[in-house]
């Protein structure tokens, strides 16, 4: 099954570089069409893909049917009753902003192993400052360039994005995931990387 190009899949190679090279268990929150869960299957012995949408959970199951180390659950994070300190990595691609940040962060802290890593690809929608406007313009130009090379971008998941303020994300991360590394990127995306401290 071909991977549809969109603003999330554009960052798949970068996200993989931000993850451990090889570990035991990964959790993909909001798996969508399953394209990133399939990539995780090459790096982790066990991958659990979660999506609350029945259509997307089915799409993930279909895409990952040839990967026996990928299991798919139709469930919402953080209400999926996952085991504590089980995962070496948690990924969330364009899904974290659909959840209350404090609840999602607390559940990430609970399910990650000590030393485990959270990698978020989030959505920003700011249009207030000169920098916001400049990044929007450059993103629009870059998007047109990519469309000329790759064809129209298409999202397989429902595009019901809530407004996401970059300043709010930074404030929430500093409060609930201290030590996070955040970077705003083109195509209206940002990355957040957070490592759970080792036990003292």
N, C-alpha and C positions, 0 to 999 in steps of 0.2 A: 504494500500500500504506500503510495507516494505521500510525502510530507508536504502539506500545503504551506506556502510561504506566507508569513505575516510578521508583525512587529515583534512577536514573542519568539518565533523560531529563528529569526535573525540573530538572536542573542544566545541560542543554544550552545554554540562552540565556546563562547565566553563563560557561560554558566558551568559547563563541564570543567573548564580550567580552574574554576573557583572551588571545585569539590575535591575531596580526597581521591587519590588515584585508584585505590582498591580497598574496600571495606566490606563489612558483613551485610548491613541492613540500611535501606534508604526508604524514606516516606515522601511521596509526591502528592502534595495537597492541591486539589483542583486540577486533576490530570487532563481534563479536556479531551482531545482526540487521542491521547496516549503517546504522542510522538516523543515527549521527553522521558516518560517512563520507559519506553523502549531503549532510549540511549542509556538511561541509568542501569538497565539490565546488563550492560556490558561492563559495568564498573563495580556492581554490588552483587553479592550472593543472593540477596533477597530484596525485592522491591514491592512495597505496598502502595498502590495508587488509589487515592480517594477522590470521589467527585459526588456531590449531592444530586446532580442532574442525571436522570435515568438515561437520556440519549447519549450524554458524554461518557458515562460509565460503560455503556454498551460499546461505544466507539473505542474506548481504551481497551476493553476486552478483545475486540476484533483486531486491533492493531498489534496487541501483545500476545496473541494466541500461540505464536511460535516460540515464546519465551517462557519456559516453565518456572523461572524464578520470579515472575511478575504475578502478583495477585491483585485483584481489583475489587473494591468495595464501594457500593453506593452509600455514601455516608458524608455527613458534614463535619468538618473540622471547626471547632475543637470538641465536638460532641460524640466522637466515634469510639470512646472507651478503649483507647490504645494502651498497650503495656508501658509502664514507666521505664525510663532509661534503656530503651530497646534499640533506638536508631542511631546510626553513625552520622546520618545526614537527613535533613528535612529540606525539601525544596517546595517553593510556592511561586508559580508563574502566573502573574496577573490574577491572583486569587486572594491575596492577603487583605486587600482593601475592601473586600466584601464582608469582612469579619470585624468585630470590635477588636482593636489592636491589643488592648490589655489582656483579653481572654485568649487570643491567638498566641501572644507572646508567652503567657503563663503555661499554656499547653505545650508549646515548643520546648520550654525549659524542662517540663516534666518528662517528655517522651525521648528527648535526646540523651544519649550516653554522655558522661563527663568527657569533655574534649570533642564532642560532636559539633557539627556545623550546620547552621541554618543559612540557606541562600534564597533570597527573595528577588524576583523580578517584578517590580511594581509599576504602577501607572501614575504619572503626574499630569495635571491638567491646568497648571497655573498660567495666567495671562495678565498679571497685574504689573510686574516690574519690567524695566527695559531688558533685563537679562531674560525674563520669561518670554517676552516677545521675540527676542533674537533667537532663542532656542527653538521656539515654535516655527519661526521662519526657516531656520536651517534644517529642522526636522522635516518640514514640508518639502523643501528642495531635495533633501536626501531621499525621502520617500518616493518622489517622482522619479529620481534616478534609479532606485531599486526596482520600481515598477517597470521601467523601460527594459531593464536587464532580465527580470524574473517573471514579469507578468503581474496582473493585479494581485494585491495582497488580500487574503481572505481569512476570516476567523471562523473556526468551526464551532466554537462555543458562543453562547448568547452574549452579545456585546452590550451588557447592562452595567457599564462602569459608573460607579459613584464618583463624584468629584473628589480628587485627592490632592491636597495641598502639600507641596514639597516641604514647606516649613513645618506643617503639622506632623508629617512623617518623621522628620528629624527630631522634633520634640518628643513624640511618642517613643521613638527608638531610644533616645537618651534616657527616658524615664523607665521604660519597661525592658529594654535590651541593652543595658549599658555596655559600652565598648564596641558597639556596632560600627562597621565601616560602610558608609553610604556614598553613593556617587550618582548624580543625575546624568542621564545619557540621552542620546538622540532618539527619535521615534517615540517620544513621550513615555519613556521608560526610566526607571532607576534601579540600581542594584543595592541590596542590603546584605551584608555578610556578618554573621554573629557566631562566635565560638563559645560554647558552654564551658565554663571553667572546670578544670579537674578538681576532684575532691581534695580538700586539704589533708 
